[in-house]
Amino acid sequence: MINLLGSFLGAVAGVMMVYYWIIRKEKLSIADLFKRYGEYWYNNGINWIASLSTIIGLIPLLLGLLIPQLSIMFSLGFYLSLALGGTSFAVITFIYKEKKN
């Protein structure tokens, strides 16, 4: 079950890397990181896009766990969830930004 934990962390890492390197372009406001209603405060403190992207990154892992023919997806769980979580986060964020503007 260590692969399950690794895959979950892969999806979280994918979201974090895309957020830092692509969305924020390596620029963070350190003071706002600790403010309750600062720049990084989302809907009641939860970034729903990041949460959804993490779940999307875990779907192939769960399919590989439940369907024996897809067990390769479980074996490659970290890399698959890293790529899927990060990609889905970037796509959903850019679509949301377009609609918001």
Secondary structure, 3 states (H helix, E strand, C coil): CHHHHHHHHHHHHHHHHHHHHHHCCCCCCHHHHCCCCCCCCCECCECHHHHHHHHHHHHHHHHHHHCHHHHHHHHCHHHHHHHHHHHHHHHHHHHHHHHHC
